[in-house]
Amino acid sequence: MTHGAAVVDPQASVDPSVELGAFVVVHAGVVVGAGCVVQDGAVLGKAPILGAHSRAIGVGDDEPTILEAGCIVGCGAVLVRGCRVGTGAVIGDHVLLRERAQVGAESVVGHGGAVGAGVVIGCRARIQNNVVLAPGTVVEDEVFCGPGVTTTDNPLAGPRALERPGTRLGRGCRIAAGVILLPGADVGEHAIVGAGSVVTRPVPARTVSHGSPARVVRDVGAAEQ
Ligand SMILES: CC(C)(COP(=O)(O)OP(=O)(O)OC[C@H]1O[C@@H](n2cnc3c(N)ncnc32)[C@H](O)[C@@H]1OP(=O)(O)O)[C@@H](O)C(=O)NCCC(=O)NCCS
């Protein structure tokens, strides 16, 4: 294990093959699998900070934080307790993974992303820089989210809003740069949403939508499959 000036809690489990950069902090209950690389200043298994009136789902003191084999965690990333990163996934510099967020095998979350509590990202998804995924968002396998995409939940609808499933981005869909998806604006499998769109209602599978509000303009073409 390469430790630099890392601080590793005795109740963390770090495989001997792991590379830990300088000033990495590994809290109790974190499990880091073989071959992972954790770059300078990353914090793994951090306790969440919740405001006095927070409606966040929270996380138990003993919930593990798991990095499966071969993950890379970039500089300054913060992984809150209870999140899970799948085999070979890449978590970019300064990414925040909130409690119980999951990132599937071989997926990438780009620089500065904020992945909300309980978000589930499938396998081989490509989440570009500065994407914000609201709590409960479900991102299925092989989804592409361009830079600056934002999914939202609805804090104005009262506490029960958080009990509803979050926005679902269907398998293989592509969301272009800067798209905002309002609550309930699920995107169907292999659909495309054009840059800068505001999506206010569900998008059918294999269609192209764009605009504000986004409207379906055509089916996905053969060259775009
Ligand atoms: C989805 C996308 C491919 C659609 O582009 P397209 O195939 O050229 O557009 P369509 O043929 O379906 O529609 C053409 C019309 O819609 C308009 N249009 C295209 N994209 C639009 C958008 N995102 N928002 C609003 N209008 C758009 C065009 O101006 C054109 O209008 P006109 O006929 O009045 O001139 C494109 O909007 C897009 O988002 N590209 C990806 C950019 C990106 O984010 N890449 C990844 C980040 S690195």
Ligand as a Chemical Component Dictionary entry (heavy atoms), coordinates in Angstrom:
data_LIG
# 
_chem_comp.id                   LIG 
_chem_comp.type                 NON-POLYMER 
_chem_comp.pdbx_formal_charge   0 
_chem_comp.three_letter_code    LIG 
# 
loop_
_chem_comp_atom.comp_id 
_chem_comp_atom.atom_id 
_chem_comp_atom.alt_atom_id 
_chem_comp_atom.type_symbol 
_chem_comp_atom.charge 
_chem_comp_atom.model_Cartn_x 
_chem_comp_atom.model_Cartn_y 
_chem_comp_atom.model_Cartn_z 
_chem_comp_atom.pdbx_ordinal 
LIG C1  C1  C 0 -29.891 16.622 -30.192 1  
LIG C2  C2  C 0 -29.161 17.321 -31.325 2  
LIG C3  C3  C 0 -28.163 16.333 -31.920 3  
LIG C4  C4  C 0 -30.197 17.719 -32.348 4  
LIG O1  O1  O 0 -29.522 18.413 -33.389 5  
LIG P1  P1  P 0 -30.032 18.265 -34.934 6  
LIG O2  O2  O 0 -30.049 16.826 -35.316 7  
LIG O3  O3  O 0 -29.207 19.191 -35.715 8  
LIG O4  O4  O 0 -31.493 18.833 -34.826 9  
LIG P2  P2  P 0 -32.808 18.355 -35.621 10 
LIG O5  O5  O 0 -32.451 17.982 -37.026 11 
LIG O6  O6  O 0 -33.506 17.329 -34.830 12 
LIG O7  O7  O 0 -33.652 19.699 -35.579 13 
LIG C5  C5  C 0 -33.193 20.814 -36.298 14 
LIG C6  C6  C 0 -33.901 22.089 -35.825 15 
LIG O8  O8  O 0 -33.963 22.108 -34.406 16 
LIG C7  C7  C 0 -33.113 23.163 -33.913 17 
LIG N1  N1  N 0 -32.323 22.604 -32.823 18 
LIG C8  C8  C 0 -31.375 21.644 -32.881 19 
LIG N2  N2  N 0 -30.907 21.379 -31.666 20 
LIG C9  C9  C 0 -31.576 22.188 -30.809 21 
LIG C10 C10 C 0 -31.520 22.379 -29.407 22 
LIG N3  N3  N 0 -30.695 21.660 -28.647 23 
LIG N4  N4  N 0 -32.349 23.264 -28.843 24 
LIG C11 C11 C 0 -33.184 23.999 -29.598 25 
LIG N5  N5  N 0 -33.289 23.866 -30.948 26 
LIG C12 C12 C 0 -32.480 22.967 -31.525 27 
LIG C13 C13 C 0 -32.231 23.563 -35.067 28 
LIG O9  O9  O 0 -31.846 24.910 -34.956 29 
LIG C14 C14 C 0 -33.141 23.328 -36.242 30 
LIG O10 O10 O 0 -34.092 24.359 -36.290 31 
LIG P3  P3  P 0 -34.458 25.043 -37.722 32 
LIG O11 O11 O 0 -35.042 23.923 -38.542 33 
LIG O12 O12 O 0 -35.448 26.112 -37.353 34 
LIG O13 O13 O 0 -33.189 25.556 -38.271 35 
LIG C15 C15 C 0 -28.426 18.587 -30.800 36 
LIG O14 O14 O 0 -29.377 19.511 -30.314 37 
LIG C16 C16 C 0 -27.493 18.300 -29.644 38 
LIG O15 O15 O 0 -27.840 18.438 -28.512 39 
LIG N6  N6  N 0 -26.252 17.867 -29.928 40 
LIG C17 C17 C 0 -25.326 17.408 -28.879 41 
LIG C18 C18 C 0 -24.471 18.504 -28.252 42 
LIG C19 C19 C 0 -23.842 18.034 -26.986 43 
LIG O16 O16 O 0 -24.275 18.367 -25.908 44 
LIG N7  N7  N 0 -22.827 17.175 -27.098 45 
LIG C20 C20 C 0 -22.206 16.507 -25.951 46 
LIG C21 C21 C 0 -21.491 17.384 -25.040 47 
LIG S1  S1  S 0 -19.750 17.330 -25.250 48 
# 
loop_
_chem_comp_bond.comp_id 
_chem_comp_bond.atom_id_1 
_chem_comp_bond.atom_id_2 
_chem_comp_bond.value_order 
_chem_comp_bond.pdbx_ordinal 
LIG C1  C2  SING 1  
LIG C2  C3  SING 2  
LIG C2  C4  SING 3  
LIG C2  C15 SING 4  
LIG C4  O1  SING 5  
LIG O1  P1  SING 6  
LIG P1  O2  DOUB 7  
LIG P1  O3  SING 8  
LIG P1  O4  SING 9  
LIG O4  P2  SING 10 
LIG P2  O5  DOUB 11 
LIG P2  O6  SING 12 
LIG P2  O7  SING 13 
LIG O7  C5  SING 14 
LIG C5  C6  SING 15 
LIG C6  O8  SING 16 
LIG C6  C14 SING 17 
LIG O8  C7  SING 18 
LIG C7  N1  SING 19 
LIG C7  C13 SING 20 
LIG N1  C8  SING 21 
LIG N1  C12 SING 22 
LIG C8  N2  DOUB 23 
LIG N2  C9  SING 24 
LIG C9  C10 SING 25 
LIG C9  C12 DOUB 26 
LIG C10 N3  SING 27 
LIG C10 N4  DOUB 28 
LIG N4  C11 SING 29 
LIG C11 N5  DOUB 30 
LIG N5  C12 SING 31 
LIG C13 O9  SING 32 
LIG C13 C14 SING 33 
LIG C14 O10 SING 34 
LIG O10 P3  SING 35 
LIG P3  O11 DOUB 36 
LIG P3  O12 SING 37 
LIG P3  O13 SING 38 
LIG C15 O14 SING 39 
LIG C15 C16 SING 40 
LIG C16 O15 DOUB 41 
LIG C16 N6  SING 42 
LIG N6  C17 SING 43 
LIG C17 C18 SING 44 
LIG C18 C19 SING 45 
LIG C19 O16 DOUB 46 
LIG C19 N7  SING 47 
LIG N7  C20 SING 48 
LIG C20 C21 SING 49 
LIG C21 S1  SING 50 
# 
